[in-house]
Amino acid sequence: MVHSLQKAAGVSLVMLLAACSNDQSYKHQINGNEDYLKAPELRELRAPAGMVLPMSNGQYAVNNRVSDVGNVGYALDIRPPSQPLALVSGSRVQFSGNTATLLLEDSAKNQGLWNQVISVIESKGYRITGHQEANQTLTTDWIEWPRGDESVVYQARYQVNVQQQAYQNQLSVRVLELKADGKSVSDSANMQRYSISMLNAITEGLESRRSASSTQGAVAGSMVVQAATDDTGLPVAIVRAPYSTVWERLPAALDKMGMKVNDSNRPQGTIAVTFKSSNSNWSALSVPNPDLSNGDYKIQVGDLDNRSSLQFSTDKGRVLKEADNAALVTILQAALNQSAAAAK
């Protein structure tokens, strides 16, 4: 008898724990209790007769009106809103209604955006149910989004569209239908969360493919160098290749640029060089004379994951002007291309 009771108690405990483990609602509820809802209403301050109160400022008045709009207590979802991620270089993101949008610059690499998006969606196993090539629009079948903070799995169908507007390409993701546990969901918070989830999934796929292509290109020899600015607005050169690849290729390229390496520190990313202008160097690289003064310079190499940054400065630490940086970017591009060709 005692054994049977222990067994029954054990089964009940297991069932209770299993039920608790499936309920994830606590992850988006307030921590504590709902006692704050029982707080008494604010009352007007009444001063004793004869007392003169200081002049009040309506800017800091507390509204005593009870609002019946929206959830309160445990029903209030306290999770922060999802954010679309600008993972692709040169992009920006925005959200409105039930549509998340990625805006990209109108450049050569983004000309095939429509086909790239289709390829990413198919590679993730998302089934496409409608495809309109003329206006570059597609619709998906139901896609499941399992999350660790939800007790049920949400499902959504989407419309994905690529358009060229003015001087930019626009990738838009709109939720057509959203449901959870077989029931339709239409609240704005979840519409935002799951439209952005789809956009981020596509964006991550695009960036992964471009990173892989950039890495393969760097290993194969080709590197793209661009003039840019850092977070403080100072000129830098951006090389679309990983830090380790750029560091290995720099000495040969710098030599072709007339820069003799005097000292380098790979962990710190610093290189000290002595520059000597030579018409023969510029002729060999087919680039114009940068009109840079001969002397000692410093180069700070930065690791930006699949890209690297180079900032040129004088031996006194003064960062070169934008015009000088742009000239060196052109020369560095030519030197890297030539050194890669020589290595083959």
N, C-alpha and C positions, 0 to 999 in steps of 0.2 A: 504493500500500500504506500509506504513512504517512498519507495523507488518510483512508483507511478506518478506520485505528486511531484517529485523532483524532475522527472522527465517532462511532465506537462509544463512545469514552470520554465524549464529550459527552452522548450519549443516556443512558449509565449514570448520569452525574452528575445529569442532569435527573430521572431516575426516583428516584434516591436522595433528592434534595431534596424531591420531591413526596411521597415516603413520609414523610419527616421532618415536613413541614409539616402532614400530616393527623393525626399522632400528638400529641395534646394532653395525654397523661398526665403530662408533666413539670410541668404547671401545678398538679398536686395531689400532687406527690411531694416528699420531703425534698431539700434542696439539698446536694449532696455525695455521699458514698458510704455504704456500709453497714458500715463498719469498726466502728462502735459495737456492732454485734451480736457482734463477736468479743472484746469486753472480758472479761477473766477474772472469775470469780465472786468475790464479797466473801469474805474470810476473817476468822475470829475473831481479835481482837487478843489476842496472848499477851504478857504482861508478864514481864520477867526475874524470876527468883526474888528475893524480898526487896523488890520494888517494890510500893507500895500505890497502886492507881489511884483517881482521884477517883470519887465516887459517880455512877453513870450515870442517865440519865433516859430511860425507855422511850418517852417522847413523840416523841423524835427518832430512834428506831431505824429503820434502813433494812431493808426486807424483802428478803431474799436469795432468796426463792422465785421461780422462773422461771414466768411465766404463759404458758400456751399458748392463751389466749383473745384473739382479735382479730388484726389484721394488724400486721406490723412491716416496717421497711425501706421499699423502694420501693412495697410493696403498701399501705402506710398512707396513707390520704387525709388530708392535713393542711389541707384547706380548712376555713374556719370554717363552722359551721352556718348555714343560712339563717334569717332572722328575719322573722316576720310584721310588717308595717308598719301602725301605727295612723294611717293617712292621713286618715281621716274625722274631723272635729271631734267631740269628746266620746266617742271610742271607745277601747277597749283590746283587746288581742289575747292569745291563748294557744295553745299547741300541746301535744297529747298523742297518743301512738301514731302513727297515720297521719292524724290529723285536725287541721286548723288552724281556729281559730275567731275571729271578730270579734264583739265585744260592743258594742252601741250603746245609748244612752239611749232610753227609751221616750218619744219626743217626736213632735210632729205631722209633722216632716219625715221621720221614719223609719217612719211608718205604712204607706207604700206600698213598703217595702223589697223585698218579694218580686217585684213587677213591675219594680222598678228593676234588680234582679239579673238577671232574665231578659233585660231590654233590653240590659244591658251585655254579657252572654254572647253574645247574638246579634250585637251590633255588632262584636264581635271575631272573628266568623266561626267560633265554636265551635258545632258541631252538637249539638243536644239530641236524644237518642234516647228518653228517657222523661220523662214530665211528670205529676206527681200534685198536682193543685191543692188537694185536700182537706188534705193534710198539708204542702203547700208544699215538695215535694221533687222534684228532677230529676236525671237522669243524663246524662252527655255521651258523645259518641263519642270516639274516640282523638284526643288533642290532642298536637301535636308541640312540643317545647321545645328548639330549637337553642341551644346555649351555646358560647361561645368557649373554654371550658376542658374540653370533652368531645370525644372523637374520634368518637363516634357520637351520633345524635339520640335522645333519650329520648322515649317516647310514654306517655301516661297517660289513663285513663278515670276520671271523677270522679262522686261523688254530692254534690250541693249542696242544702243544707237551710236554711230560715229558720223560726225558732221565736220565740215570745214567752214569756219566762220571768220571772216576778216582775215587776220594773219595768224590764226591758231586752229588747231584741231581739237574737237570736243568729243569726249567719250562719256556718254550718259547711261546710267543704270537706274531703271524705274521698277518699283515693285508693282506687279499686276495683281497678285493675290498673295495673301499671307494667312496661314492657319497654324493652330497649335492643338494637338490632340483631336484633330478632325474638326475643330471649330474655327470659324473665320475670325481673324484679328485685324483691327483697323486703327488702333490707337497710334498717335503720332510718334511716341517714343519707340515702339517696336518697328514701325515703318522706317524710321530713321536708322535704327540699329541694323536691320537686315538688308536695307538697300546699300548701306555703307559696307556691310560685310561682303557683299558680292563685288562691289567696286574695288575694295581692298584686295580681294582674292585675284581679280583680273590684273590689277596694278602690280601686285607681287609677282605674278607670272610674267608680265612684260619685263619688269626690271631684272628678274632672274635670267631670262633669255638674253637680254642685252648685256648683262654682266658676263655671262658665259661667253658670248660672242666677242666682247671686248678683251677678255682674258685670253681667248684662243688667238685673237688677232695680235695681241702683244707678244705671246709666245712665238707666233709665226713670224713676227718681225715688225708689223705695222703698228704704229701708235699715233693717236690723234692728240695734238697739243692745241689748247685754246687759251686766249687771254681772258682773265676774270678778275674778280676782287674778293678779298677775304671778308670776314664778318665786320671788320673795322673799316672797310672801304679801300684798303690798300691793294695795289696791283699784285697779282700772282699769275703763274702759269699752271694750267690744269692739264695733266697728262692722263689720258684714259687707259690706264694700266695699273695693276697692283704695285704697291710700294717695292716689294722685293724685286720685281721685274725691272722697274724704273731704276732702282739703285744699281743693279748689275749693268744696265745699259748706259748709264750716265757718263762714266769716265771716258769711254771712246767718243761719245757725242760731244762732250765738253772739249776734248782735245781738238776736234774738228772745228770748234767754235773759237779756237785760239785761247782757251782757258786751261791753264796748267793747274792740276790739282796738287795743292801743297799739303793739305790735311783733310781727313774725313772721319766722321764718327757715325756709324750706321745706327746704333740705338737712339742717338739724339737727332739723327737726320741732318747733320751739319756738314758742309763742305766749304773749305777755304781754297780759293783759286786766285791765280794771277792772270789777268787778261792782257793780251797784246794783239792789237788789231793788225790784220794782214790782208791786203788786197787779194793775194793768192787764195786765202781761205774763202773769201766771199765769192770769188770766181768759181772755185771748186764746188761750192754749195749752191751756186746760182741764186744768190741773195744779195740785196743791197747792203752797203756799208752801214752798220748801226750807229755810227758816230758816237760810240761809247768811249769814254776816256780810258786810256791804259792805266792799269794799276791793280790793286788787290780788291777782291770782292768776296762776299759770303753768300752761300746758297742754303736756304732752309727747306728741306724736303719733308713734306707732311704725308701721313698715311690716311687716305679717305676710303678705306675698304677696297673697292674695285677701281679707284682712281688715286692719283697722287697729285700733290701741289708742290710747286717750286716758287720760292720767293727770293728774288735777287736784291741784295743790299750792298752798300759800300762797306769797307772794312771798319768804318765808324758806326755801322748799324743803321744807316739811313736807307730806307727802302727806295728802290729806283722809281722814277716817275712813270706814269702810264705809257707815255710814248716810247721810253727806253724798254719797258717791259714788253710792249707789243712787238718791237723790233727783235728782241731776244726770242720771243715765242716763234716768230717766223724762222729764225736761224736754227732754233732747237728742233723744230719740226723737220727741217731739211737735214740736219746733222743726224737725227735718229733714223730717218729713212735711209740715209747713205750708209750709216754704220750697220744697219740691219742687212742691207744689200751686200755689203762687204763680208758679212759673217756667213752668208749662205754659200 
